[in-house]
Each structure stands twice: as structure tokens, then as C-alpha cells.
Amino acid sequence: MPSSILHPPSSLAILALGSNLGESQEIILDVLVRLQKFSQTPLLKSSLWQTTPVDCPPGSPKFLNAVVGFIPQKGETPESLLAKMQDLEKVFGRTPKKILNEARPLDLDLIAFGKETRNSPELILPHPRAHLRRFVLQPLNEIAPRIILPGQAKTVAELLAALPNDGTMKRCAS
């Protein structure tokens, strides 16, 4: 499933996808099809990765994660894209949080929107912990290893290499 980067990195919206409730693989694959309409060009798609939950309640099921990159439709803003992502989460059964990082059928995180930055209660860009999360960097490294996320000095590949390899991730068969 990995695609190589063909788009200017300064134009990419980067989204992290996760699911650990329900038929996660079917959910992620369906969402990837739906996300295509948000893009002017074909999506850059990582492999699917099974990951151990991070900062989740004890006993949380494993996640299925992926990352996509795309050129947003003309006129799209980080805020308008976030609203569409939240609507998509609801379509797949996401409900308001009762417990921090609880199991969920779909979790979409806006990691970056070109070089845009935001710091509001609704949206922080770039994602404040993306550069520390293997479950974001490993799949992102498949599609854009040389991109430098806003606010970082190192490429995705360099950030990933600096993380301890803790065995929490396994690439799923395509």
C-alpha cells in the first residue's frame, strides 16, 4: 500500500488514522476511500500497522494505524478539514470522550497542514506529539521520509531513527 511522495511537502496535509474498536481494517480501508475526495491528487498512503496502545486505559485493544498525505482541495483550511475529519469520525461511530484515549472505532488526527501553524483550543498544528510517536512516524516514513514537520529541524526518517525501537508496532500484510 505505501506510496512515495510526489507532492511538494509544503503543500501536504498529513493525517494519522487509528482504530481499535470494531472491524478496524475495514474501517480504515473505507476511510481511505472517503478521504480521497478531500484531495486534489491521489492520496499518499502508508501500510496498515498494528500498534500497542499508547497512554490508553489498561486493557485497551491494539490499534490499527496508517498515515495519509494529500494536497487539500482549493479553499480548504486546517479548521475546515478538521471539521470534515470530525464528521467522518462520527459516521463511523465515534462518540464524545468519556475517558481519555478510550477505545474508538475511528480516530483521525491532523498532523500537519503544509507549513500552517495553529494554537487554539480546537486545533494545535503541527500536532504537538507527532514527532514523539512511533505509530505516526513509522507509517509517515513510508510515504514522506524526507519531509520536515513544521517546528522540527530533523526529517521524519531522522526523528524515527531517534526513537527507541520498543517492538510496539507490526506492519500488517497487504
C-alpha positions in Angstrom: 0.0 0.0 0.0 2.9 2.5 0.5 3.1 5.3 -2.0 6.1 7.5 -2.5 6.0 11.3 -2.2 5.3 13.1 -5.4 3.8 16.3 -4.0 5.6 19.3 -2.6 5.9 18.7 1.1 5.0 22.3 1.9 1.5 21.6 0.4 0.7 18.4 2.1 -2.0 17.8 4.7 -0.9 14.8 6.8 -3.5 12.8 8.7 -2.9 9.9 11.1 -5.7 7.3 11.2 -6.3 4.8 14.0 -8.9 2.3 15.1 -9.1 -0.1 18.0 -12.8 -0.9 18.2 -14.9 -2.8 15.7 -13.7 -4.1 12.4 -10.6 -1.8 12.3 -9.2 -2.9 9.0 -12.5 -2.5 7.2 -13.0 0.9 8.9 -9.5 2.2 7.9 -9.8 1.0 4.3 -13.3 2.6 3.9 -12.0 5.9 5.4 -9.1 5.9 3.0 -11.5 5.8 0.1 -13.6 8.6 1.6 -10.5 10.8 2.3 -9.7 10.8 -1.4 -12.5 13.3 -2.0 -10.6 15.7 0.3 -7.6 15.7 -2.1 -6.8 17.2 -5.4 -4.5 14.3 -6.2 -4.2 10.6 -5.4 -3.6 10.0 -1.6 -0.1 9.0 -0.4 -1.0 6.0 1.8 1.2 4.1 4.2 0.8 0.4 5.1 -1.5 -0.6 7.9 0.3 -1.1 11.2 -0.9 -2.9 14.3 0.3 -1.0 17.3 0.2 -1.3 21.1 -1.9 1.4 22.7 0.0 4.4 24.0 -1.3 6.3 27.0 -4.6 4.4 26.9 -6.6 2.8 29.7 -5.4 -0.6 30.9 -6.6 -3.5 28.8 -7.2 -1.3 25.7 -7.2 -3.3 22.5 -4.4 -2.9 19.9 -4.8 -0.2 17.3 -4.6 -0.4 13.6 -2.9 2.8 12.3 -2.0 4.4 9.0 -0.9 7.8 7.7 -2.0 9.6 4.6 -0.7 12.7 2.8 -2.6 14.7 0.2 -3.0 18.1 -1.4 -6.2 19.6 0.1 -8.9 20.9 -2.2 -8.7 24.6 -3.1 -10.1 26.8 -0.3 -9.6 24.2 2.4 -8.3 25.4 5.7 -7.0 23.4 8.7 -10.2 24.3 10.5 -12.5 23.2 7.7 -10.5 20.0 7.2 -10.7 19.3 11.0 -14.5 19.7 10.8 -14.7 17.2 8.0 -12.5 14.8 9.9 -14.7 15.0 13.0 -17.8 14.4 10.9 -16.2 11.3 9.4 -15.3 10.0 12.9 -19.0 10.4 13.8 -20.1 8.5 10.7 -18.0 5.6 12.0 -19.5 5.7 15.5 -17.1 8.0 17.4 -18.9 9.4 20.4 -17.7 12.2 22.8 -14.9 11.1 25.1 -15.8 9.8 28.5 -12.3 8.6 29.3 -9.0 10.0 27.9 -7.7 7.8 25.0 -10.5 5.3 25.3 -11.1 2.6 22.6 -12.7 4.1 19.5 -13.7 2.9 16.0 -12.0 5.8 14.3 -9.5 8.4 15.4 -8.3 11.0 12.8 -5.6 13.4 13.8 -4.4 16.3 11.7 -0.6 16.1 12.0 0.3 18.9 9.6 -1.4 21.2 7.0 1.5 22.3 4.9 3.5 24.8 6.9 0.5 26.2 8.7 0.6 26.6 12.5 -2.3 26.9 14.9 -2.6 27.1 18.7 -6.2 27.2 19.7 -8.4 25.1 22.0 -9.8 23.4 18.9 -6.6 22.8 16.9 -2.9 22.7 17.5 -0.7 22.5 14.4 1.6 20.8 13.9 0.3 18.0 16.1 2.2 18.6 19.4 3.3 15.0 19.9 3.6 13.6 16.4 7.4 13.8 16.4 7.5 11.6 19.5 5.1 8.9 18.3 6.3 5.8 16.5 2.8 5.0 15.4 2.8 8.3 13.4 6.4 8.4 12.3 6.7 4.8 11.1 3.9 5.0 8.6 4.8 8.6 7.7 8.3 7.4 7.0 6.9 5.1 4.3 5.4 8.0 2.3 7.5 11.0 3.2 10.8 10.1 4.9 12.5 13.4 4.0 9.7 15.8 5.0 10.4 18.1 7.9 7.3 18.7 10.0 6.7 22.3 11.0 8.6 23.2 14.1 11.1 20.4 13.7 14.7 20.5 12.5 15.0 16.8 11.5 13.4 14.8 8.8 10.7 12.2 9.6 13.4 9.5 9.0 15.8 11.2 11.4 13.0 11.6 14.1 12.0 8.0 13.7 15.7 6.8 13.9 16.0 8.7 17.2 13.0 6.8 18.9 13.7 3.6 20.8 12.5 0.6 18.9 10.2 -0.9 21.6 8.5 -3.5 19.5 5.1 -1.9 19.8 4.5 -2.0 16.0 4.0 -4.6 13.4 3.3 -4.0 9.7 0.1 -5.8 8.6 0.0 -7.9 5.4 -1.4 -6.0 2.5 
